[in-house]
Amino acid sequence: MPNKREATSDAQLSDDMSHVGELPQGMDFLETNAHLVMGESQGYDICLLR
């Protein structure tokens, strides 16, 4: 890394939290909407989470 800079963003946590009421109740959001692919290639383990 040539230069060290402080991380900055114009996104605010309050913007994302405004949608928390739209999440399904009583179920894990990640388990319901994610895909996990595991494998091996050229001796390396691969794990893809979407």
C-alpha positions in Angstrom: 0.0 0.0 0.0 1.6 3.2 -1.0 -0.4 5.6 1.1 -2.4 5.1 4.3 -5.6 7.1 4.4 -8.5 7.2 6.9 -11.6 5.4 5.6 -14.5 7.8 4.9 -18.0 7.4 3.6 -21.0 9.6 3.0 -23.4 6.7 3.8 -24.9 7.0 7.3 -26.0 4.1 9.5 -29.3 5.8 10.1 -30.1 5.5 6.3 -29.7 1.7 6.5 -31.5 1.3 9.8 -34.6 3.0 8.3 -35.4 -0.3 6.5 -35.0 -2.6 9.5 -38.8 -2.8 9.9 -39.1 -4.3 6.4 -37.1 -7.4 7.3 -39.0 -10.6 7.8 -39.8 -11.3 11.5 -39.0 -14.6 13.2 -36.3 -15.9 10.7 -32.6 -15.3 10.2 -32.2 -13.0 7.2 -28.8 -14.3 6.2 -29.9 -18.0 6.3 -33.0 -17.2 4.3 -31.4 -15.1 1.6 -27.7 -16.3 1.3 -26.0 -19.0 -0.8 -22.9 -20.8 0.2 -20.6 -22.5 -2.3 -17.6 -24.5 -1.1 -15.0 -26.2 -3.2 -11.4 -26.8 -3.9 -9.2 -25.7 -6.7 -5.5 -26.4 -7.3 -5.2 -27.4 -3.6 -6.8 -24.3 -2.2 -10.2 -24.3 -0.4 -12.7 -21.9 -1.8 -15.7 -20.5 0.1 -18.1 -18.1 -1.7 -21.0 -16.5 0.2 -23.6 -14.5 -1.6 
